[in-house]
Amino acid sequence: MTERVVLAYSGGLDTSVAIGWIAEETGAEVVAVAIDCGQGGEDLDVVRQRALDCGAVEAVVADAKDEFAGEYCVPALQANALYMDRYPLVSALSRPLIVKHLAEAARYHNATMVSHGCTGKGNDQVRFEAGLAALFPELKVVAPVRDSGMTRDKAIAFAEEKGLPIDVSKKSPYSIDQNLFGRAVETGFLEDIWNGPIEDVYAYTDNPAEQREPDELVITFTAGVPTAIDGKELSPLQVVEEMNRRAGAQGVGRIDMVEDRLVGIKSREVYEAPGAVALIAAHQELESVTVERELARFKRGVDQRWGELVYDGLWFSPLKEALDGFIAQANRQVTGDIRMVLHGGRAVVTGRRSDSSLYDYDLATYDTGDTYDQSMARGFIDVWSMPAKIANLRDRRQG
């Protein structure tokens, strides 16, 4: 029986060529799997037909936008996930979703191998293979670009030789990956870290320097999940789409950073994540009102570790699963409204309200009606500072 390979298929040059390349190199039949995570572009039916025209024996396409928003983007919001305190895990979040569908397709089609189009310099090779190792460890991995020398020049020559239905005449100066949660741009002139980004780098955000009226909105959260904008109930997918539109129109969410890749090198990356950046800012602010101080302090460390695990391709790891439980518990009371103004590239919170609020006006006010007993402060300070005081007195005696 002929072996089968499940290929993570994008519809572009590299993965289209990989269909025939893999068949020639391994003798296996190729099942192409294309997942729509909100990246836009061609219709899924067009992508499916291209895979078949390029030699795939089967082509699986799936609209996974709702799944991506609800099961991947929402947990990232609840974890305030920002790798290196800045990057909202745009590409890293979509990889475990794709891996899940690859593993399901491999089982359904009795595949023994899985293939991706990643290079040997990026994080995605790790994310794909570590995820597959967790979900379907029996699968072998075929990586033509990384392991078989399938350069772009060779890919174009192969496509022309085989008469594959792919447009190879256009070459973007950038390497771009995008989905519902944002857009990542690298290579080209951006590899010189002294060069500033130019406007044609951006597609999800308008120029924040242009004059326009501010946009004020109210985001409603229920247990840490965004459920409405301006009082209109929306699904997680609709919330992210609407925030991408409104925050993007105000130039919110542009990030230019030198990033520590998992594979050991530093890489210059330009990101656009208007909805993600605005929603995380709103969620963090609502947490500041509804989450008790010690829980909030501890959660900040958990959030950072959660983001690192996802960035490093360990979505399906035991630690990540355990942290999910903690983060969900910590979000139980994160319910309420955040008023936010989007303008000039910034998302600024201007109001907060919640039935779960820990903010007590009568305790916080300095005006008449203050219920805080200030006489308790002296004794508290004496007790609080006692360990440092005793240690200092000891050091002075010994010094």
N, C-alpha and C positions, 0 to 999 in steps of 0.2 A: 504493500500500500504506500502510495506517495506521501511523503511528509508534508505538513503544512506549516507555514509561517504566518503569524499575525503581525501586520505592519501598522505602526502608528502613522496614519496618512494625513498629510496636510493639503494635498492637491497641488503643491508647488513642484518646482523642478526636481529637487533632490529626492523627495519621497516618490515622485512619479517614476523617475529613472530607477529608483531602488527596487521597484516591482520586478522589472526585467533583470536587473543586476543580480538580485537575490536568486531568482529562478535559475539563471545561468551558473551562478557560483555554487548553489546548494542542491539544485535539482528539485527543489520543493515548490509546491503551489503556494501562492501568496493570497492571503485574505487581508484586504485593506480595511482599516477601521478609522473613520473620520468622526471627530466629536466637535460639536458646535458649543463652545464655551462663551459665546457672545463676541467672537472675534470679527464678525462682519465678513464682508467679501462675498464670494460666490454662493449661489444657492446650493444646498446640500445635494440635490438631485444631479446638478452639473458636476459636482465633485465626485459623486458616486459613479457617474458614467465615465468620467475621465479615468478613474481607477480601473474600471473594466476594460476600457479602450487601451490602457497601458499594459494589460495582461493579467490583472487580478482575476482569480477564479470566483471570488466573492467580494462584495464591497458592502460594508456595514456603515451606515451613517446614523448619527443620533443627535437630536436636538436636546442638549443637556443644560440649557441656560437656567431653567428653574432649579434643577438639581445643584448646579454650581453656585447659584445665589444662596439657596437655602441651607445647603449642607457644607459649604466651603467658605463662602464670603461671610456669612453670618457668624460662624465660630471665630473667624479672624477679627471681626468687629468686637465680639464679646471679649476677646483677648487683647484688644487694642494693639494688634500685631504690627509692629514696625521694626524690621530688621535694621540693626545699627541705628535705631531710633528714628529712621526716616522712610525706609522702603516698605510699602504695604503688601509685600509678597505677591505681586501681580502674577508672575509666571509660576512661582513656586506653588500657589494654590491650585492652579489648573492641572498640574502634573499628576497628583494622586487620583483625581477624577478620571483622567485619561487612562491611567494605569488600571483602575478598577474595571473600566470598559474593555481594555485589552485582555485582562485576565478572564473576564466573562466570555469574550469572543473566543479566546483560546480554548476554553473548556467546551463551548458549544460546537466549535468546528474541529475538535480533536487535534489541535495544533501541538507541535512539540517545540516550536521555536517562536520567539517574538523579536521584532526588529524596530529600531528607531533611527532617526536621521541625525542624531546629535554628534557633535565633534568631541574630541578628547580634551578640550580646554574649558568646557562649561560645566555648570551645575546640573543641567537637565539629564545628562547621562546617568548621574548618580541617582537622581530622583526617580527616573524610570526603572532602573535596575534594582535599586533598594526596595522600591515599592513592589515590584514583581517578585523579588525574593521573599517578601513577607506574605504575599497573596497566593503565589503559584511557584514555589521554589524549584519545581521540576523542569520548568521551561529553560531552554538555552537561549542566549541572546545573540542576535546578529546586528552588528553596528557598522554598516558599509562605509560611512563617512570617516568614522574613527579608525576602524580596523582593516579596511580593505582599500584604502587610498582612493576613494571615490571623490576626487576634487571636483570643483565646479566645472573646470575645463573638460575633464573626462566625462562628467555628467552631460554636458551640452553635446559633446561628440557622440556619446551613446544615444542620446535622444534623436539626433539627426540621422545617425546610422540606422536606427530602428524605425524612423518615421513616427515617433511618438507625438501625440497631439498636445504639445506644450509650447507656449510662447517663450523662447529663450533669448529674445532680442533685447529685452529690457533688464537692466541690473540696477537696483536701488543702491545708492552709496551707503545705505545703512542696513544693519540687521535689525529686524523689527519683530517683536512678538506682542500680540495684543489679545485681550479678552474683555469680558464684561467689567472686570475690576480695574483695568488700566492698560497701559501701553508701555513697552520697554523698547528703547532705541540704543543701539551701540554701533561700533566700528566706524569706518570712514574717517573723516577729519576729527571726529570726537575722540579718537584714540590718542591724540595729542591733548593732554589734560589742561594745557594752557588755552586752547581754543574754546571760545564760548559758543553755546548752542545758538543757531539761527532759527528764524521763525519757521522755515520749512521742515524742521525736525518735528514740529508739533502737529497733531491732528485732533486730539481730544479736547484741547483747551484753546481759547482765544487769547490774544495778546493782553496780559493784565494791565499794560501801560495805557491802553486805549481808554478814552473817556466814555463812561456809561453810567447809568443809574444803578445804585446798589439793589440787591435782591434780598428781601427779608422773608424768611420762612420759619415754620415750626415743625420740628421732627418729633414724632411720638415713638417711644420705645415701650415694649412690654417684655419684662424679664430679660432685658438686654437686646431684644430683637427689634429692629425698626419696623413699625407696623403702619405708620400713616405719615403723610406730609400735608400740612395745612388742614388737618382734620379729615382728609380723605384716606380711607383705609386702602392699603396697597400690599401686594405680595412683596417678599424680599427682592425678587427680580425687578418689579416695577419701582421699588424704592431706589435701588442702585441705578437703574436707567434714568430715573427722573433727577437724581442727584448728579449723575454724570452730565446731564444736559444743563442743569441750572448752575452748578458749580463750574463746569467747563466753560460756560458762556462768560464767567467772571475771571477766567484765568487761574482758577484754584487748582492746586495739585501738581504743579511742576516741580520736579526734583532732579537735581544734577549732583551726582555724588561719585566718589571713588569707593568702590565696594570691595569688601573682603570675600572673595569667592571661596567656596568649600574646597576647591581643588588646589588652593594654596597661592593663587595669584591675586593681585589687585586689578580691578577692572573699572573703567569709567562707564557709568550708566546714566542715561537720561530717562526719567519716567514721567508719565502723565497718569494721574489717578485722582481725578477731581471728586468723584463720588466717594471713593474710599477715604481720602484725606478729610473731607468734610464730615463724613459719618463717624469716623474714629474720633475726631475732635468733639463731636456732639456726645458720643457715648462716654468718653472720658469725663466730660463735664457733668453728665448725669450721675456717673459713679461717684464723683466728688461730693454730691449731695446725698446719696442714698446708701453708700457703703461705709461701714464703721472703720475707724482709723487703722486699727491693727490688721484687719482683713485687707484693707486697701494697700497698706504697706507690703504685706506679704504677696498680694496679688501682682504687684508691679514686677516682682522678681519672677513669678510664675509666667506672666505675660511675656517677658523677655525670653525666658527659656522656651516657651511654646513657639514663639516666632523663630527661634534658632533651629528648633527641631524641624519645623516645616520647611524652612530655607534649606536645611541640610538633607532633605529627602526622607525624613523619618516620620511621615504622616501616620503610617501604620504601626509605629513602634509602641511597646507597652507603656513607656513613659508618657508619650503624647496622649495615649488613651486615658491614662490616669489623670493627667492635667486637665483633660476635657471635663472630667467629672468635677474637679475643683472649680473650674471656671464657670461651669453651668450653675453650680451651687452659689458661687459668689455673685452671679447675675440675677438671683431670684427676686431681689428687691429693686433692681434697676429698671424701674417703671416710671414714666412721666414724660414731660415735654421739655424740649430745648428750643429756644428761639435763637436763630442764627442769622447774621448778615453776611452775605457773599459779595465781595467787592475788591477790586484791585489785586486779585491773586490771593486773597485771604478769606478764611472762613472764621468769623469771630462770633463767639457765643455772647448774647446780650441778655438772656433770660432763662430761668430754670423754674420748674414747678413739678411737684410730685407728692402724691399721697403717701409715699414711702420715705419722704424727706426726713433726714436727721437734723436738719437746720431748724433751730428753735429761735424764732424772732425775739421772744421775751428774754432769752438767755443772751442773745448776741447784741441786743441794742444797748447803746450808751445813754439813751434818753430815759425820761420818767417811765416807770413801769418795768425797769430792769429787774429780773428775778434772780440774777446771779449773785450769790453771797460772796462778795469780794473778801470778806474777813477770813475765809478758808484758805486764801492763797498763801499767806505767810507760813502756816504749818505745812502745807503741801510742798512749798519750795524748800523748807528746812529738811524734810524727809527726802525729797528728790535729790538734793545736792549733797546729802550726807556721805555717800560712798566716796565722791571726789574730794570732799573736805577732809575725811579721815586719811585718805591716801596722800594728800598734799602735806598734812601734818606729819605723817610718818616720814615722807621724803625729806622734809626740813629737819627733822630730828637726826636723820642718818647723814645728811649732807653737811 
